[in-house]
Amino acid sequence: MTTQHATHRNRHNLKQRTLPVYLSVEEAAQVMSVSAKTIRRRISDGTIPANQCGRRIIRIRLDELEAAFRRLPCAGL
């Protein structure tokens, strides 16, 4: 395979791949209708996985946030 074909194929694969959406603590709180303090507590207790970028910036993947706040089944309703 030539380099040109490999480069074209790599570009095509990048277009098909969906990149994850990252949120700040404040954005995550707004999405989930809770306080930023609640989001920080859930990060501290391990309920919500988070990534630290640098010394202070924390980012949370939207899909992992949604998984952490799973819908509870109704009890006989």
C-alpha angles and dihedrals in degrees: 000000000000123000090246092057092046092050092050091049092050091052090050091052091050091054092053095047116087115221118223120254115237124201134195119239090259093049091048090051091051093048092050095039093237133112124274086241090060091051090050091049091051090050090050094050092046097246092118118041112221139180125223116216109195121329101319114007113104122189128188125200111238094223091052091047091053091047091052091055098050121176114256119230116249114255105228097318 
